[in-house]
Amino acid sequence: MMRYPKSLSLAATFLLFSSLLHAQQPKTLTPSETDLWNHRLGPERAIHLTAAESADLQRHLGGHEYLEYEIVVSENGRVESATLLPNAQLDSLKPHTEEGQGIELSHIFKPWLQDGRPIKVSIHDYVSLYPPEQWGEPSILFPEVTELSSVKISLTRTPCYGTCPGYAVTISGDGVIHYTGGHMVLIPGDHIAHIKPDAVRELLQSFRKADLFSAKDEYRGNWTDNPTQTITLVIGTRHKTVIDYVGTDAGLPLAIRNLEEQIDEVADTKRWVKFDSNTLPSLLEEKWPFKSSSEQNLALYSSAITSRNTALIHQYVASAAPIVAPVAGTASPVCVVSSVGDVSLVKSMTEYTKTFPPRVLNECLSSSARSGNLTLLQLWLDHGADPRAKPEKIKGDWISDVGPLPNALISGNADVVRKLLDYKVDVHANVQENEPLLFWALERNQSKDEGQQIAEIITMLAEAGADVNVRGNMNETPIFAANYHPEAIKALLAAGADIEARDRNGNTPLIRNAFMEKVVRELLADGADPAAVAKNGDTALKNAHQYSCPACATLIEEALEKRVASLPR
């Protein structure tokens, strides 16, 4: 048998140990990498404070309403350790830190993956601190269920000021699920699915354990712009509805809040709201009419396109679904594809269609302009779209009727803007709410470049005749709106913009934007007056201090000193 040198054996052992040690080290994830709510499994657990503790916590301005832990989650989704992170109210919350650690150690997560393999991770997680749970009076005995067919379980979620999905789902005792999708969902409209009645029985047991009938009818936290969740349970002639608007802040029992998630899970609303492996099979099972020209089907087609849902898009294409809406006001799928800039799919969809109604041509031209895709813009121009025509309003698309040029300005692609200006489109017409085009260009631009294109666009618009000193709703000029695009300031000034223009309150661009360092630096470099005073006495220096921009204040002070030094003695 071959013998290896002892030193080699030790080296190999060390390398093996180092490799194993490295493999055991968790990867630290950022909050965006963590995607916590898509990984945490099971019902929420939380700490319920006493009334006195809850009141004390509320008195701390900016106080945390949770305990934060750094946890290590293994490759199988189990929590290996939980370390409490400090916060300002830790002393008053010490009696609950051990409880919080126990909750964290009980959590189970869907494993995080790297290169397709589960990995150990270190993340931050939170245990909520809620006030005491509140119940209705008197306590009501949960009714007996004699016939499962008499049961209906419903959940409604409303939109919020943001991206909260709005939908309603009802589960009947026989296992039939009725879903209606509204705002911010993948699949809008009415859909049907089925589950086994045994799944309804199990869900009903959760309602019994949660003691739903003993809850109050409504729990409302003192917040705005949040979604409302409404649970309704019908058993024969008995029914109970509980409204939850940030309800855990108002004593909503956590078991009832968790029923909302259970209803979603049992009904698999994710198949409609987002997307999962059941989405397409569910639509096929209900024999969804993919070839229909109905408004509801075209809305689903459009949703599949904008969410880049490849499986659904392929199903529509394979079904020879309509690419043009039969009536005005409904988005044509081929135009929706144009809005996301998918050149190959647009070419595939239009291969056998040589003529389109003018309303569709103009809709698609505006959509392609918004995508910033010059190839698509040219495709629709070649089909005969009129860049000077105003498209019709499309339901659910608030900027569909502003026209190709304003849509191109949103994209921030200078080449697309240039192409449209070649057709002598109107640069003097205001856009929405009487907003001049230059304001629209500066405020709606979504380009991700470093500002070079917006400066080029401003120059092109000015050369085409756009007035760089046009007045907006506050009597301000476009240079006031360059606060997020300081690169455009020089282009505006080169075209004749007044650097000392005054809005209706007597502010100059420097006074108005004195809290934005890049803008302050650019305006001062271009000769803005650092000593200008508004009608109410505000100055750039005062606003820089008031809005906490010390770098801005320093720049303005230096400019004032130079101004004083330049005065004759």
FIPA-935873 format. One record per residue (C-alpha): z, y, x. Coordinates in steps of 0.02 Angstrom, whole numbers, plus 50000, padded with zeros to 5 digits. Layout:
BEGIN
ZYX/...
! end
This chain:
BEGIN
500005000050000/499535017350066/501015028150113/500925047050091/501815059150207/503495064450141/502995082850150/501475079450041/502535070449911/503735085149905/502295097449887/501545087349746/503225086249660/503465105049677/501745108649606/502055096849461/503745104949426/502985122449435/501585117249318/502805110049192/503925125349206/502445136949178/501885126749029/503615128648952/503625147648967/503245155948799/501825168248784/502465185248728/501435191648581/501165209648527/501455213848342/499585213348307/499425196448394/500945189948299/500195192348125/501905187348062/501605185747876/500165173747899/501225162348006/502935161947924/503095147147806/504265143747662/505305155347551/506095171047618/507925170447667/508915186447686/510675193547705/511475201247551/512715214747595/514215219847493/514035235447386/515085245347512/514055239247660/512435243147570/513015260747527/513565263447707/511885257747772/510975269647656/511995284247723/511265281547897/509685291847900/508315281547976/509465266547974/508735249147992/508745238447836/508515222647937/509145213648090/507835211448224/507785195948334/506735190448480/506345172348442/505485158448537/504395147348427/503875130248493/502165122348484/502665113548323/503215129748238/505095127348255/506225141248316/507055136548480/508095152248507/508495168748422/509175183748518/509795198748421/509025215448472/510135230848465/510005244548333/510975260048288/512005251648152/512425235848247/514305238648246/514405239348056/513255224348041/514155213048166/514915202048028/513145196847981/512335194048151/512805175748159/512145173147982/510535181648034/510365170448185/510595155148075/509225161247959/508045163848106/508405146648177/507985139048008/506265147347998/504675137048014/503035144748068/501225139548070/500945136948257/500035150148357/498465144148444/497665147848611/495965140248647/496215129648492/497865122248550/499635126348488/500685136348610/502485141648628/502705160148591/503995173948599/503925186048453/504985198448358/505535193348183/506625201648053/507995196547933/508075208647787/509705216447730/509765218047541/511065225147421/512025213147308/510985203447182/511115209447003/510955199046845/510775203046662/512215201146542/512605189346465/511945174446563/510595165346464/510385146546467/508685140846528/507755133146379/507325114746372/505495110146390/504985097346260/503105099346278/502315104446443/500825110846344/501945124846277/502205131946452/501295146846528/501755154446696/500955171246741/500975182746891/500165199946898/500035210147056/499475228347047/498595238047184/499545250447292/499105265847391/498265255247523/497495238047532/498635228047417/497625215647313/497665217647125/497475201947019/498245191346881/498455172546874/499095161346733/499545143046751/499585132946589/500625117446564/499065106446562/498625112246738/497265124846694/497295140546803/496535156846743/496275170246876/495645188046857/495275197447017/495275216247028/495575227947175/495445222547359/495095204147328/493725193247398/493255186447228/493325198547080/493165193946897/493715178846795/493835161346868/494575144546820/495335130446922/496415115046889/497985107146960/498975091846909/500275094346772/501585087246892/501345102647001/501745113346848/503325103046818/503895105946997/503575124546984/504535124946820/506015117046908/506005131547032/506085143546884/507575133846817/508475134346986/508125152947001/508925155446829/507505166946775/508125169846597/509755177146663/508875190446766/508665208446713/506985213146639/506585225846774/507055229746954/506405246047029/506735252347205/506675270847243/504955270947324/503185276847288/501435269647315/501995251447316/501275237047213/502135230147058/502355211447032/502655204846857/503175187046818/503095180246641/503675163046587/503295156546412/504115140646347/503655137846166/504335152646068/505415158546213/504795170246347/505465180446491/504645194246593/505335201346755/504565216946835/504775218847023/504405235647105/505205234347277/506495225547171/507555218247311/508145236147344/508795236447165/509655219447163/508205207847121/508835190247159/507885183447308/507575166847219/506575176347087/505605186247218/505175169547300/504475163247134/503055175747156/502535167247317/502745150047239/501575154447096/500285160347222/500495144447323/500385132447176/498875141447102/498125143747276/497655161647236/497175163447419/495525154847378/495065170147273/496065184147354/495605180647535/494735164347576/495245146547613/494495129247615/494575128447425/493585144447392/491825137447385/492305120247313/493265129247175/491745139847129/490635124447130/491885114947022/491855128446888/489945128346900/489875146546950/488135153646909/487605159247083/485835163047021/486415174546881/485985193046878/487625196846788/488675211246851/490105199346888/489055187646994/488255201947090/489985209147122/490515192447196/488935191747301/489275209347366/491085204847404/490525189647504/489355200647605/490585214647643/491935202147693/490665192847804/491045176647713/489715165547791/489995150347679/489815160347519/488315170147583/487425153947630/487785147047456/487015162447375/485485161847488/485265143047458/485405146047271/483995159047277/485195171947205/484475188847152/484405201947289/484095216647172/485245222447032/484325222846865/485115239246810/485595255646893/487405257846942/487645240047008/487485237047195/485955226847245/486465213047367/485045217147486/485715234947498/487485228647526/486825218147671/485985233947737/487655243147732/488445230247849/486965231147968/486405212947960/484575214648011/484135196148011/484845193147837/483955208347765/482315202447840/482605185047771/483005191847597/481495203347593/480235191247668/479455186547501/479765202947409/478505216347451/478925229547320/480585236647262/481035249147126/481245266847195/483095266847149/483365251247256/482345258147401/483395273947404/485025264347384/484565252947531/484015267647638/485695276247615/486595259847648/485655256747809/485985274747863/487845271847837/487775256147944/487045266348086/485685253248113/484055261648160/483035245648139/483595243947958/483315262247923/481525260647985/481285244747882/481685253847721/480655269047770/479195257247799/479485250047625/479265267447554/481045274047533/481135293047516/482415300747637/482455316747533/482865308047368/484645307047305/485165289147263/486025284547101/487895281947091/488435263947121/489995257547035/491445255947158/490555265247299/491165283247302/489875289347428/488365279647366/487525295147292/487755307647434/486075303247512/485425295947676/485895310347792/487745311647743/487845292747758/487055293347930/488345306447981/489715294147933/488975281348052/488975293848194/487345286848263/486345301448333/484715291448334/484845287948147/485225306248111/483745311548219/482565299848126/483075307247957/482935325148021/481135321148069/480815320247881/481465338147856/482935332847748/483995346947677/485395352347795/485975366747683/486515356747530/488385353847511/489015336147494/490495330747387/491705343547316/490605357547382/490885352347563/489605359547685/488645346647786/489375351747955/491145349247890/490625332047825/489895327747996/491505332448086/492755325147962/491885308947910/491185303148076/491695285148111/490855282948279/491915274048409/491115282648559/491995295948662/491225310548568/489525312048653/488575307748494/489505319748380/489095334048499/487275328848497/487295327548307/488045344948287/486695352048401/485315343448301/486005349648134/486145367348200/484365366848267/483795360748096/484565376248017/486355371447972/487485386847977/488855384448107/489855398648027/489725392447848/491355394247751/492335379647679/493575378747536/494945387147640/493715400347703/493725391247870/492185387647976/491625370948050/492485374348217/494155372648126/493645354748079/493285349748259/495115344948282/494715326448301/493115329648396/493475342848530/491855337348614/490935345848471/491705362948505/490505367548645/489025362148538/489625373348396/489905388048512/488205385648593/487435386748419/488335403148383/490015398048308/491355411648309/492825405548412/493945418948333/493445415448152/494865417448026/495275406447878/496015413447717/497755413647796/497165422947950/497265407848064/496055406048207/495475388648261/496755389448403/498205394148289/497735380848161/497565366848291/498905372148414/499745355048407/498225345348470/498155345848660/496315341748686/495785354848559/496945367948632/496305364248807/494485365648752/494695381448648/495635390348787/494345385048915/493015392348802/493905409148787/494985407948631/496265421948615/498015414548647/498845430248576/498015430248404/499195431948255/498965425048079/499385434447919/501115426647909/501495430348092/501105413048159/500405411748334/499675397248429/501235396448539/502405396548389/501455382248307/501395372248469/503295372848477/503535370148290/502435354648287/503155347448448/501715348448570/502515353848735/500875351148829/500005362848706/501385375748728/501205375048917/499315377748906/499535392548789/500915400348896/499815398949050/498375407248956/499525421348899/500135424049078/498335424949140/497945437349002/499405448549053/498935447149236/497155452649198/497705468749112/497505484849213/499105490749297/
! end
